Amino acid sequence: MKPKTDWIEKRQVLRTDADRILSNLSPAATAVLPAEVMLHELLVHKVELEMQIEELRRAHAELEEARDHYAEFYELAPVGYITLGRECLIDEINLTGAELLGVDRVKLLHRRFSMFVAPQDRDRWHRVFMNLMEPSGFEKRTLVLEMMRSDNAAFRAYLDCRRLQSAAGAPLLRLGLFDISKIEQADAGRHAQPDSRVKA
């Protein structure tokens, strides 16, 4: 983690650097007039501002790079990330989550997440959701649910649920959604095959 910038110290360093750059242009001490002092101060201030602008540009470029990196990391993660509001409506969802549910991401926003929970698991999901959203309830839960894609294809999902607070203070639920059907099928297939190492 980067240490916090001491802006007072930074400004003093910039001021010193600007003074040094303009020291060649300064009039001799014996011939200094008030207007020349003011002109010198204005020039120092101008150079200082230019240095600050350059520093801000560099910081801005670093922030954009970090934003792009984490946006890509979030969008292309192998896990669906979903944020639900108090009414169990989808506030945010990454591309993987939208792909898992089989719906374009824009069409998923503000839709009820429970619509994608298989009917036999909806009551259990509702109980878990209500408990997580209560301040006195759990802050974190994991569970496995039967989910339904938009084309009614079912898949078993592992959900990692965590309650958070929004900037406004309202509770949010962040879900990590992972399709475990293929893993279970692969595991079942592996156990169904005879072990070639066992001799008759």
Backbone as a printed PyTorch tensor [residue, N CA C, xyz], in Angstrom:
tensor([[[  0.8410,  -1.1910,   0.0000],
         [  0.0000,   0.0000,   0.0000],
         [  0.8780,   1.2430,   0.0000]],

        [[  0.5520,   2.2180,  -0.8480],
         [  1.3690,   3.4320,  -0.9580],
         [  1.1870,   4.2960,   0.2800]],

        [[  2.2820,   4.9200,   0.7940],
         [  2.1270,   5.8600,   1.9110],
         [  1.3420,   7.0830,   1.4670]],

        [[  0.5850,   7.6710,   2.4070],
         [ -0.2020,   8.8600,   2.0720],
         [  0.7260,  10.0260,   1.7550]],

        [[  0.3300,  10.8070,   0.7710],
         [  1.1400,  11.9590,   0.3650],
         [  0.9640,  13.0980,   1.3620]],

        [[  2.0790,  13.6730,   1.8010],
         [  2.0470,  14.8580,   2.6550],
         [  2.0560,  16.0610,   1.7150]],

        [[  0.8670,  16.6320,   1.4760],
         [  0.7280,  17.6870,   0.4720],
         [  1.4300,  18.9830,   0.8810]],

        [[  1.5400,  19.2600,   2.1690],
         [  2.2430,  20.4750,   2.6190],
         [  3.7280,  20.3470,   2.2750]],

        [[  4.2840,  19.1710,   2.5990],
         [  5.6910,  18.9320,   2.2860],
         [  5.9060,  18.9380,   0.7680]],

        [[  4.9600,  18.3320,   0.0230],
         [  5.0470,  18.2820,  -1.4320],
         [  5.0640,  19.6940,  -2.0170]],

        [[  4.2010,  20.5470,  -1.4880],
         [  4.1290,  21.9280,  -1.9870],
         [  5.4390,  22.6750,  -1.7060]],

        [[  6.0250,  22.4260,  -0.5360],
         [  7.2840,  23.0750,  -0.1980],
         [  8.4100,  22.6210,  -1.1430]],

        [[  8.4000,  21.3210,  -1.4860],
         [  9.4010,  20.7920,  -2.4180],
         [  9.2190,  21.4330,  -3.7850]],

        [[  7.9590,  21.5270,  -4.2380],
         [  7.6830,  22.1580,  -5.5280],
         [  8.1170,  23.6170,  -5.5270]],

        [[  7.8590,  24.2920,  -4.4310],
         [  8.2430,  25.7150,  -4.3070],
         [  9.7640,  25.8460,  -4.4070]],

        [[ 10.4890,  24.9780,  -3.7140],
         [ 11.9570,  25.0180,  -3.7420],
         [ 12.4740,  24.7530,  -5.1560]],

        [[ 11.8700,  23.7490,  -5.8190],
         [ 12.2860,  23.4160,  -7.1910],
         [ 12.0220,  24.5890,  -8.1420]],

        [[ 10.8470,  25.2030,  -7.9920],
         [ 10.4980,  26.3390,  -8.8610],
         [ 11.4450,  27.5080,  -8.6090]],

        [[ 11.7740,  27.7630,  -7.3520],
         [ 12.7140,  28.8370,  -7.0040],
         [ 14.0770,  28.5790,  -7.6390]],

        [[ 14.5180,  27.3190,  -7.5760],
         [ 15.8190,  26.9760,  -8.1430],
         [ 15.8360,  27.1910,  -9.6600]],

        [[ 14.7380,  26.7810, -10.3350],
         [ 14.6460,  26.9460, -11.7890],
         [ 14.7510,  28.4190, -12.1710]],

        [[ 14.1100,  29.2760, -11.3640],
         [ 14.0700,  30.7020, -11.7140],
         [ 15.1980,  31.5240, -11.0890]],

        [[ 16.0830,  30.8480, -10.3400],
         [ 17.1410,  31.6190,  -9.6540],
         [ 18.0430,  32.3690, -10.6430]],

        [[ 18.2230,  31.8250, -11.8430],
         [ 19.0600,  32.4820, -12.8600],
         [ 18.4160,  33.7770, -13.3500]],

        [[ 17.0760,  33.7950, -13.3000],
         [ 16.3730,  34.9680, -13.8180],
         [ 16.2050,  36.0670, -12.7760]],

        [[ 16.5290,  35.7410, -11.5150],
         [ 16.3170,  36.7180, -10.4480],
         [ 17.2770,  37.8850, -10.6000]],

        [[ 16.7930,  39.0930, -10.3640],
         [ 17.6850,  40.2570, -10.4240],
         [ 18.6530,  40.2530,  -9.2520]],

        [[ 19.7450,  40.9610,  -9.4010],
         [ 20.7280,  41.0510,  -8.3170],
         [ 20.0840,  41.7020,  -7.1130]],

        [[ 20.5030,  41.2580,  -5.9270],
         [ 19.8760,  41.7200,  -4.6860],
         [ 19.9640,  43.2350,  -4.5220]],

        [[ 21.0360,  43.8260,  -5.0240],
         [ 21.2120,  45.2720,  -4.8530],
         [ 20.2360,  46.0700,  -5.7120]],

        [[ 19.8110,  45.4830,  -6.8070],
         [ 18.9720,  46.2310,  -7.7410],
         [ 17.4940,  45.8430,  -7.6520]],

        [[ 17.1180,  45.0820,  -6.6170],
         [ 15.7510,  44.5750,  -6.5240],
         [ 14.7770,  45.7060,  -6.2090]],

        [[ 13.7360,  45.7940,  -7.0110],
         [ 12.6450,  46.7450,  -6.7950],
         [ 11.3870,  45.9590,  -6.4540]],

        [[ 10.4120,  46.5900,  -5.7590],
         [  9.1840,  45.8650,  -5.3850],
         [  8.5030,  45.1840,  -6.5750]],

        [[  8.4750,  45.8330,  -7.7160],
         [  7.8200,  45.2310,  -8.8910],
         [  8.5810,  43.9860,  -9.3480]],

        [[  9.9040,  44.0330,  -9.2500],
         [ 10.7090,  42.8770,  -9.6570],
         [ 10.5200,  41.7060,  -8.6960]],

        [[ 10.3980,  42.0180,  -7.3980],
         [ 10.1370,  40.9730,  -6.3920],
         [  8.8040,  40.3060,  -6.6930]],

        [[  7.7890,  41.1430,  -6.9700],
         [  6.4650,  40.5910,  -7.2720],
         [  6.5010,  39.7600,  -8.5540]],

        [[  7.2200,  40.2520,  -9.5610],
         [  7.3260,  39.5050, -10.8150],
         [  7.9940,  38.1570, -10.5700]],

        [[  9.0690,  38.1800,  -9.7580],
         [  9.7540,  36.9360,  -9.4280],
         [  8.7980,  35.9600,  -8.7260]],

        [[  8.0460,  36.4770,  -7.7520],
         [  7.0920,  35.6270,  -7.0130],
         [  6.0390,  35.0390,  -7.9500]],

        [[  5.5620,  35.8590,  -8.8820],
         [  4.5630,  35.3710,  -9.8460],
         [  5.1490,  34.2880, -10.7420]],

        [[  6.3900,  34.4840, -11.1740],
         [  7.0370,  33.4730, -12.0090],
         [  7.2500,  32.1720, -11.2310]],

        [[  7.6660,  32.2820,  -9.9830],
         [  7.8500,  31.0870,  -9.1380],
         [  6.5170,  30.3640,  -8.9880]],

        [[  5.4650,  31.1520,  -8.7350],
         [  4.1280,  30.5730,  -8.5630],
         [  3.6700,  29.8800,  -9.8530]],

        [[  3.9580,  30.4960, -10.9930],
         [  3.5850,  29.9140, -12.2950],
         [  4.2910,  28.5720, -12.5060]],

        [[  5.5970,  28.5400, -12.2510],
         [  6.3520,  27.2900, -12.4150],
         [  5.8430,  26.2310, -11.4300]],

        [[  5.5560,  26.6650, -10.2160],
         [  5.0350,  25.7470,  -9.1930],
         [  3.7100,  25.1340,  -9.6550]],

        [[  2.8270,  25.9660, -10.2150],
         [  1.5420,  25.4760, -10.7170],
         [  1.7370,  24.4910, -11.8700]],

        [[  2.6580,  24.7940, -12.7610],
         [  2.9390,  23.8880, -13.8760],
         [  3.4290,  22.5330, -13.3750]],

        [[  4.2770,  22.5680, -12.3370],
         [  4.7660,  21.3150, -11.7460],
         [  3.6170,  20.5360, -11.0960]],

        [[  2.7350,  21.2640, -10.4070],
         [  1.5870,  20.6080,  -9.7780],
         [  0.6780,  19.9770, -10.8320]],

        [[  0.4740,  20.6910, -11.9390],
         [ -0.3660,  20.1580, -13.0230],
         [  0.2520,  18.8730, -13.5730]],

        [[  1.5640,  18.8930, -13.7510],
         [  2.2530,  17.6940, -14.2570],
         [  2.1120,  16.5380, -13.2750]],

        [[  2.2390,  16.8480, -11.9860],
         [  2.0840,  15.8260, -10.9310],
         [  0.6670,  15.2660, -10.9350]],

        [[ -0.3300,  16.1390, -11.1040],
         [ -1.7330,  15.7050, -11.1630],
         [ -1.9940,  14.8380, -12.3900]],

        [[ -1.4010,  15.2160, -13.5260],
         [ -1.5530,  14.4000, -14.7480],
         [ -0.9970,  12.9960, -14.5260]],

        [[  0.1590,  12.9290, -13.8920],
         [  0.7800,  11.6320, -13.6290],
         [ -0.0940,  10.7930, -12.6860]],

        [[ -0.5980,  11.4340, -11.6280],
         [ -1.4720,  10.7280, -10.6750],
         [ -2.7610,  10.2700, -11.3480]],

        [[ -3.3050,  11.1290, -12.2220],
         [ -4.5320,  10.7960, -12.9460],
         [ -4.3120,   9.5920, -13.8650]],

        [[ -3.1800,   9.5460, -14.5480],
         [ -2.8570,   8.4230, -15.4340],
         [ -2.7370,   7.1320, -14.6260]],

        [[ -2.1240,   7.2130, -13.4440],
         [ -1.9890,   6.0360, -12.5790],
         [ -3.3540,   5.5520, -12.1010]],

        [[ -4.2290,   6.4920, -11.7400],
         [ -5.5810,   6.1250, -11.3010],
         [ -6.3700,   5.4650, -12.4250]],

        [[ -6.2580,   6.0050, -13.6400],
         [ -6.9630,   5.4110, -14.7800],
         [ -6.4660,   4.0020, -15.0500]],

        [[ -5.1690,   3.8050, -14.9480],
         [ -4.5940,   2.4740, -15.1630],
         [ -5.1010,   1.4950, -14.1050]],

        [[ -5.1290,   1.9380, -12.8470],
         [ -5.6330,   1.0800, -11.7630],
         [ -7.1160,   0.7760, -11.9600]],

        [[ -7.8950,   1.7990, -12.3580],
         [ -9.3310,   1.6010, -12.5990],
         [ -9.5590,   0.5740, -13.6990]],

        [[ -8.8200,   0.7080, -14.8100],
         [ -8.9710,  -0.2240, -15.9270],
         [ -8.5880,  -1.6400, -15.5180]],

        [[ -7.5300,  -1.7470, -14.7210],
         [ -7.0710,  -3.0580, -14.2670],
         [ -8.1480,  -3.7330, -13.4230]],

        [[ -8.7120,  -2.9980, -12.4490],
         [ -9.7120,  -3.6000, -11.5670],
         [-11.0500,  -3.7990, -12.2640]],

        [[-11.3860,  -2.9560, -13.2200],
         [-12.6160,  -3.1480, -14.0010],
         [-12.5080,  -4.4430, -14.7960]],

        [[-11.3530,  -4.6650, -15.4210],
         [-11.1510,  -5.9020, -16.1850],
         [-11.1590,  -7.1050, -15.2550]],

        [[-10.5160,  -6.9710, -14.1220],
         [-10.4600,  -8.0440, -13.1320],
         [-11.8750,  -8.4000, -12.6670]],

        [[-12.7120,  -7.3870, -12.4160],
         [-14.0870,  -7.5860, -11.9450],
         [-14.9520,  -8.2050, -13.0460]],

        [[-14.8890,  -7.6360, -14.2470],
         [-15.7660,  -8.0750, -15.3330],
         [-15.4470,  -9.4880, -15.8040]],

        [[-14.1580,  -9.8290, -15.8940],
         [-13.7550, -11.0930, -16.4910],
         [-13.4300, -12.1770, -15.4600]],

        [[-13.7830, -11.9370, -14.2150],
         [-13.5440, -12.9440, -13.1790],
         [-14.3440, -14.2080, -13.4930]],

        [[-13.8530, -15.3810, -13.0930],
         [-14.6070, -16.6170, -13.3440],
         [-15.8220, -16.7750, -12.4290]],

        [[-16.0380, -15.8080, -11.5730],
         [-17.1600, -15.8240, -10.6310],
         [-18.1150, -14.6890, -10.9790]],

        [[-19.4110, -14.9510, -10.8670],
         [-20.3920, -13.8840, -11.0490],
         [-20.4430, -13.0320,  -9.7940]],

        [[-20.2880, -11.7250,  -9.9500],
         [-20.4070, -10.7980,  -8.8200],
         [-21.7050, -10.0250,  -8.9770]],

        [[-22.5130, -10.0620,  -7.9210],
         [-23.8280,  -9.4190,  -7.9610],
         [-24.0170,  -8.6290,  -6.6710]],

        [[-24.5460,  -7.4190,  -6.7930],
         [-24.8890,  -6.6220,  -5.6150],
         [-26.3970,  -6.4530,  -5.5930]],

        [[-26.9950,  -6.8150,  -4.4530],
         [-28.4430,  -6.7120,  -4.2790],
         [-28.7700,  -5.6150,  -3.2760]],

        [[-29.8380,  -4.8800,  -3.5550],
         [-30.3260,  -3.8720,  -2.6230],
         [-31.3090,  -4.4850,  -1.6320]],

        [[-31.8930,  -3.6310,  -0.8120],
         [-32.8060,  -4.0500,   0.2620],
         [-33.9920,  -4.8620,  -0.2640]],

        [[-34.4630,  -4.5470,  -1.4540],
         [-35.6370,  -5.2290,  -2.0120],
         [-35.2550,  -6.4760,  -2.8130]],

        [[-34.0250,  -6.9170,  -2.6930],
         [-33.5240,  -8.0960,  -3.4120],
         [-33.4570,  -7.8480,  -4.9210]],

        [[-33.3260,  -6.5610,  -5.2910],
         [-33.1880,  -6.2060,  -6.7020],
         [-31.7090,  -6.1190,  -7.0550]],

        [[-31.3680,  -6.5000,  -8.2760],
         [-29.9770,  -6.4810,  -8.7270],
         [-29.5600,  -5.0420,  -9.0170]],

        [[-28.6080,  -4.5410,  -8.2320],
         [-28.0730,  -3.1850,  -8.4270],
         [-26.8740,  -3.1930,  -9.3700]],

        [[-26.0340,  -4.2230,  -9.2400],
         [-24.8370,  -4.3490, -10.0650],
         [-24.6160,  -5.8160, -10.3650]],

        [[-24.0520,  -6.0820, -11.5360],
         [-23.7090,  -7.4610, -11.8980],
         [-22.5950,  -7.4130, -12.9330]],

        [[-21.6190,  -8.3040, -12.7940],
         [-20.5360,  -8.3160, -13.7830],
         [-20.9420,  -9.1780, -14.9800]],

        [[-20.1040,  -9.1830, -16.0040],
         [-20.4160,  -9.9190, -17.2330],
         [-20.5610, -11.4150, -16.9820]],

        [[-19.7320, -11.9630, -16.1030],
         [-19.8080, -13.3890, -15.7930],
         [-21.1420, -13.7320, -15.1410]],

        [[-21.6050, -12.8700, -14.2210],
         [-22.8950, -13.1060, -13.5690],
         [-24.0410, -13.0840, -14.5630]],

        [[-24.0050, -12.1130, -15.4870],
         [-25.0530, -12.0200, -16.5130],
         [-25.0300, -13.2510, -17.4100]],

        [[-23.8360, -13.7290, -17.7270],
         [-23.7000, -14.9230, -18.5710],
         [-24.2570, -16.1520, -17.8530]],

        [[-23.9880, -16.2570, -16.5530],
         [-24.5090, -17.3880, -15.7780],
         [-26.0370, -17.4030, -15.7640]],

        [[-26.6470, -16.2220, -15.6820],
         [-28.1130, -16.1390, -15.6370],
         [-28.7300, -16.1350, -17.0300]],

        [[-27.9070, -15.9790, -18.0540],
         [-28.3870, -16.0590, -19.4210],
         [-29.1890, -14.8640, -19.8920]],

        [[-28.8770, -13.6820, -19.3240],
         [-29.6120, -12.4650, -19.6870],
         [-28.6030, -11.3430, -19.8960]],

        [[-28.8840, -10.4600, -20.8510],
         [-28.0370,  -9.2930, -21.0680],
         [-27.9780,  -8.4800, -19.7790]],

        [[-26.7960,  -8.0040, -19.4350],
         [-26.6000,  -7.3270, -18.1540],
         [-27.5400,  -6.1380, -17.9520]],

        [[-27.7360,  -5.3400, -18.9760],
         [-28.5940,  -4.1510, -18.8510],
         [-30.0180,  -4.5580, -18.4570]],

        [[-30.4780,  -5.7040, -18.9710],
         [-31.8380,  -6.1680, -18.6740],
         [-31.9570,  -6.7710, -17.2790]],

        [[-30.8150,  -7.0780, -16.6540],
         [-30.8470,  -7.6610, -15.3060],
         [-30.9530,  -6.6080, -14.2090]],

        [[-30.4980,  -5.4020, -14.4990],
         [-30.5030,  -4.3630, -13.4670],
         [-31.9330,  -4.0710, -13.0200]],

        [[-32.0970,  -3.9980, -11.7110],
         [-33.3850,  -3.7110, -11.0540],
         [-34.3950,  -4.8480, -11.2040]],

        [[-33.9160,  -6.0410, -11.5660],
         [-34.7850,  -7.2200, -11.5640],
         [-34.5540,  -7.9860, -10.2760]],

        [[-35.5870,  -8.7000,  -9.8320],
         [-35.5050,  -9.4580,  -8.5840],
         [-34.6330, -10.7040,  -8.7780]],

        [[-33.6110, -10.8320,  -7.9410],
         [-32.6890, -11.9650,  -8.0340],
         [-33.4050, -13.2940,  -7.8290]],

        [[-34.4070, -13.3190,  -6.9520],
         [-35.0990, -14.5700,  -6.6270],
         [-35.8110, -15.1830,  -7.8350]],

        [[-36.0400, -14.3860,  -8.8930],
         [-36.6320, -14.9330, -10.1150],
         [-35.7550, -16.0260, -10.7200]],

        [[-34.4490, -15.9820, -10.4050],
         [-33.5070, -16.9400, -10.9760],
         [-33.2070, -18.0930, -10.0220]],

        [[-33.8370, -18.0610,  -8.8480],
         [-33.6960, -19.1740,  -7.9050],
         [-34.7970, -20.1770,  -8.2250]],

        [[-34.4400, -21.4650,  -8.3110],
         [-35.4260, -22.5050,  -8.6270],
         [-36.5360, -22.4930,  -7.5650]],

        [[-37.7890, -22.7470,  -7.9660],
         [-38.9260, -22.6690,  -7.0300],
         [-38.7170, -23.4260,  -5.7200]],

        [[-38.1050, -24.6200,  -5.7780],
         [-37.9330, -25.4240,  -4.5590],
         [-36.9410, -24.8010,  -3.5710]],

        [[-36.1320, -23.8530,  -4.0270],
         [-35.1370, -23.2300,  -3.1360],
         [-35.4680, -21.7740,  -2.7780]],

        [[-36.5800, -21.2610,  -3.3000],
         [-36.8780, -19.8330,  -3.0770],
         [-37.1390, -19.4920,  -1.6180]],

        [[-37.8830, -20.3480,  -0.9080],
         [-38.1520, -20.0610,   0.5150],
         [-36.8550, -20.0200,   1.3110]],

        [[-35.9820, -20.9780,   1.0620],
         [-34.7010, -21.0080,   1.7840],
         [-33.8790, -19.7710,   1.4350]],

        [[-33.8410, -19.3960,   0.1510],
         [-33.1190, -18.1960,  -0.2490],
         [-33.6980, -16.9540,   0.4280]],

        [[-35.0270, -16.8610,   0.4710],
         [-35.6750, -15.6900,   1.0790],
         [-35.3050, -15.5870,   2.5590]],

        [[-35.3010, -16.7110,   3.2670],
         [-34.9430, -16.6890,   4.7000],
         [-33.4940, -16.2300,   4.8930]],

        [[-32.5940, -16.7760,   4.0690],
         [-31.1790, -16.3930,   4.1660],
         [-31.0110, -14.9080,   3.8580]],

        [[-31.6660, -14.4450,   2.7960],
         [-31.5580, -13.0390,   2.3950],
         [-32.0470, -12.1160,   3.5160]],

        [[-33.2260, -12.4140,   4.0750],
         [-33.7890, -11.5590,   5.1350],
         [-32.8730, -11.5370,   6.3590]],

        [[-32.3140, -12.6950,   6.6950],
         [-31.4240, -12.7620,   7.8500],
         [-30.1570, -11.9530,   7.6140]],

        [[-29.6180, -12.0370,   6.4040],
         [-28.3940, -11.2890,   6.0990],
         [-28.6230,  -9.7830,   6.0850]],

        [[-29.8080,  -9.3480,   5.6870],
         [-30.0710,  -7.9170,   5.5790],
         [-30.4160,  -7.2690,   6.9190]],

        [[-30.6610,  -8.0760,   7.9450],
         [-30.9460,  -7.5280,   9.2730],
         [-29.6400,  -7.1930,   9.9900]],

        [[-29.5700,  -6.0370,  10.6310],
         [-28.3310,  -5.6620,  11.3410],
         [-27.9160,  -6.6910,  12.3900]],

        [[-28.9020,  -7.3710,  12.9870],
         [-28.5820,  -8.3490,  14.0300],
         [-28.3250,  -9.7450,  13.4520]],

        [[-28.4900,  -9.8960,  12.1320],
         [-28.3110, -11.2080,  11.5040],
         [-26.8660, -11.4720,  11.1250]],

        [[-26.6900, -12.5180,  10.3260],
         [-25.3450, -12.8850,   9.8540],
         [-24.8100, -11.8070,   8.9260]],

        [[-23.5040, -11.6300,   8.9300],
         [-22.8730, -10.7320,   7.9580],
         [-22.4060, -11.5020,   6.7360]],

        [[-22.2230, -12.8100,   6.9050],
         [-21.6820, -13.6220,   5.8120],
         [-22.2970, -15.0100,   5.8860]],

        [[-22.6750, -15.5300,   4.7210],
         [-23.2020, -16.9000,   4.6230],
         [-22.7930, -17.4960,   3.2910]],

        [[-22.6250, -18.7970,   3.2700],
         [-22.4290, -19.5120,   2.0170],
         [-23.5180, -20.5650,   1.9210]],

        [[-23.9760, -20.8140,   0.7090],
         [-24.9920, -21.8360,   0.5060],
         [-24.9790, -22.2950,  -0.9390]],

        [[-25.6160, -23.4420,  -1.1670],
         [-25.7660, -23.9810,  -2.5140],
         [-27.2470, -23.9460,  -2.8520]],

        [[-27.5600, -23.3650,  -4.0160],
         [-28.9470, -23.2570,  -4.4700],
         [-29.0800, -23.8110,  -5.8760]],

        [[-30.2820, -24.2770,  -6.1860],
         [-30.6160, -24.6180,  -7.5620],
         [-31.0550, -23.3210,  -8.2260]],

        [[-30.4000, -22.9690,  -9.3240],
         [-30.7090, -21.7260, -10.0260],
         [-31.2990, -22.0480, -11.3950]],

        [[-32.0170, -21.0700, -11.9620],
         [-32.6300, -21.2250, -13.2750],
         [-32.1440, -20.0980, -14.1780]],

        [[-31.6290, -20.4720, -15.3440],
         [-31.2680, -19.4620, -16.3330],
         [-32.5340, -18.9540, -17.0090]],

        [[-32.3850, -17.9400, -17.8170],
         [-33.5480, -17.3580, -18.5000],
         [-34.2170, -18.3540, -19.4470]],

        [[-33.4420, -19.3430, -19.9550],
         [-34.0270, -20.3580, -20.8450],
         [-34.5600, -21.5640, -20.0790]],

        [[-34.6930, -21.4140, -18.7300],
         [-35.1880, -22.4540, -17.8170],
         [-34.2270, -23.6240, -17.6240]],

        [[-32.9990, -23.5070, -18.1130],
         [-31.9910, -24.5280, -17.8210],
         [-31.5370, -24.3500, -16.3760]],

        [[-31.4910, -25.4460, -15.6470],
         [-31.1290, -25.3870, -14.2230],
         [-29.6270, -25.6020, -14.0390]],

        [[-29.0840, -24.9980, -12.9940],
         [-27.6970, -25.2740, -12.6080],
         [-27.5750, -25.0780, -11.1030]],

        [[-26.6590, -25.8340, -10.5260],
         [-26.4180, -25.6950,  -9.0820],
         [-25.3680, -24.6220,  -8.8730]],

        [[-25.6660, -23.7200,  -7.9790],
         [-24.7790, -22.5710,  -7.7590],
         [-24.3090, -22.5190,  -6.3110]],

        [[-23.0460, -22.2070,  -6.1690],
         [-22.4700, -21.9220,  -4.8570],
         [-22.5020, -20.4160,  -4.6860]],

        [[-23.1050, -19.9380,  -3.5990],
         [-23.2050, -18.4980,  -3.3420],
         [-22.4100, -18.1330,  -2.0970]],

        [[-21.5810, -17.1500,  -2.2410],
         [-20.8480, -16.5740,  -1.1120],
         [-21.4630, -15.2030,  -0.8870]],

        [[-22.1940, -15.0350,   0.2120],
         [-22.9740, -13.8070,   0.4630],
         [-22.3410, -13.0090,   1.5910]],

        [[-22.2460, -11.7010,   1.3930],
         [-21.6860, -10.8190,   2.4230],
         [-22.4640,  -9.5080,   2.4580]],

        [[-22.8840,  -9.1110,   3.6710],
         [-23.6100,  -7.8490,   3.8230],
         [-22.6250,  -6.6960,   3.9320]],

        [[-22.9370,  -5.6010,   3.2260],
         [-22.1290,  -4.3830,   3.2480],
         [-23.0430,  -3.1960,   3.5140]],

        [[-22.4570,  -2.0500,   3.7610],
         [-23.2210,  -0.8110,   3.9090],
         [-22.9210,   0.0820,   2.7170]],

        [[-23.9550,   0.6430,   2.1310],
         [-23.7420,   1.6040,   1.0460],
         [-23.2580,   2.9200,   1.6400]],

        [[-22.8290,   3.8290,   0.7870],
         [-22.3760,   5.1510,   1.2490],
         [-23.5060,   5.8720,   1.9730]],

        [[-24.7530,   5.5980,   1.5660],
         [-25.9170,   6.2310,   2.2060],
         [-26.3140,   5.5250,   3.5000]],

        [[-25.6650,   4.4040,   3.8010],
         [-25.9560,   3.6820,   5.0450],
         [-26.9220,   2.5210,   4.8800]],

        [[-27.4890,   2.3470,   3.6870],
         [-28.4290,   1.2460,   3.4560],
         [-27.6600,  -0.0630,   3.3050]],

        [[-28.2380,  -1.1720,   3.7810],
         [-27.5320,  -2.4470,   3.6280],
         [-27.5560,  -2.9390,   2.1810]],

        [[-26.4650,  -3.5410,   1.7660],
         [-26.3410,  -4.1640,   0.4510],
         [-25.8700,  -5.5930,   0.6590]],

        [[-26.1850,  -6.4450,  -0.2870],
         [-25.6950,  -7.8160,  -0.2180],
         [-24.8410,  -8.0760,  -1.4540]],

        [[-23.5920,  -8.4400,  -1.2290],
         [-22.6770,  -8.7530,  -2.3190],
         [-22.6150, -10.2710,  -2.4450]],

        [[-22.8930, -10.7710,  -3.6390],
         [-22.8780, -12.2120,  -3.8870],
         [-21.7260, -12.5800,  -4.8090]],

        [[-21.0610, -13.6580,  -4.4850],
         [-20.1670, -14.3270,  -5.4180],
         [-20.9190, -15.5690,  -5.8780]],

        [[-21.1640, -15.6940,  -7.1680],
         [-21.9920, -16.7730,  -7.7100],
         [-21.1420, -17.6580,  -8.6110]],

        [[-21.1220, -18.9480,  -8.3150],
         [-20.2750, -19.8670,  -9.0680],
         [-21.0820, -21.0960,  -9.4580]],

        [[-21.0490, -21.4530, -10.7380],
         [-21.7620, -22.6390, -11.2390],
         [-20.9390, -23.8780, -10.8940]],

        [[-21.4850, -24.7010,  -9.9750],
         [-20.7430, -25.9080,  -9.5700],
         [-21.2570, -27.1560, -10.2870]],

        [[-22.2440, -27.0080, -11.1640],
         [-22.8070, -28.1620, -11.8750],
         [-21.7380, -28.9210, -12.6520]],

        [[-20.9300, -28.2000, -13.4190],
         [-19.9200, -28.8530, -14.2480],
         [-18.8790, -29.5540, -13.3900]],

        [[-18.5400, -28.9620, -12.2650],
         [-17.5720, -29.5840, -11.3590],
         [-18.1570, -30.8730, -10.8000]],

        [[-19.4360, -30.8160, -10.3860],
         [-20.0950, -32.0030,  -9.8420],
         [-20.2190, -33.0890, -10.9050]],

        [[-20.5420, -32.6920, -12.1510],
         [-20.6560, -33.6730, -13.2430],
         [-19.3040, -34.3190, -13.5270]],

        [[-18.2670, -33.4930, -13.5590],
         [-16.9220, -34.0180, -13.8090],
         [-16.5050, -34.9660, -12.6950]],

        [[-16.8430, -34.6070, -11.4530],
         [-16.4970, -35.4310, -10.3010],
         [-17.2600, -36.7510, -10.3480]],

        [[-18.5710, -36.6810, -10.6990],
         [-19.3890, -37.8960, -10.7980],
         [-18.8580, -38.8000, -11.9010]],

        [[-18.4570, -38.2040, -13.0440],
         [-17.9030, -38.9770, -14.1500],
         [-16.5990, -39.6510, -13.7730]],

        [[-15.8040, -38.9750, -13.0000],
         [-14.5180, -39.5370, -12.5690],
         [-14.7260, -40.7460, -11.6750]],

        [[-15.7330, -40.6590, -10.7880],
         [-16.0110, -41.7700,  -9.8680],
         [-16.6870, -42.9270, -10.5980]],

        [[-17.3820, -42.6330, -11.6940],
         [-18.0960, -43.6840, -12.4320],
         [-17.1360, -44.5250, -13.2790]],

        [[-16.0020, -43.9570, -13.6700],
         [-15.0380, -44.6980, -14.5020],
         [-14.2710, -45.7040, -13.6540]],

        [[-14.0770, -46.9220, -14.1840],
         [-13.2930, -47.9060, -13.4280],
         [-11.8390, -47.4670, -13.3590]],

        [[-11.2160, -47.7820, -12.2630],
         [ -9.8040, -47.4160, -12.0770],
         [ -8.9430, -48.3750, -12.8910]],

        [[ -8.2430, -47.8040, -13.8820],
         [ -7.4260, -48.6460, -14.7680],
         [ -6.2430, -49.2780, -14.0400]],

        [[ -5.9580, -48.7560, -12.8620],
         [ -4.8140, -49.3150, -12.1310],
         [ -5.1670, -50.6390, -11.4460]],

        [[ -6.4810, -50.8730, -11.2450],
         [ -6.9140, -52.0990, -10.5690],
         [ -6.9020, -53.2440, -11.5810]],

        [[ -6.1580, -54.2900, -11.2830],
         [ -6.0540, -55.4310, -12.1920],
         [ -7.1260, -56.4490, -11.8600]],

        [[ -7.6450, -57.1230, -12.9040],
         [ -8.6790, -58.1430, -12.7140],
         [ -8.0800, -59.3790, -12.0810]]])
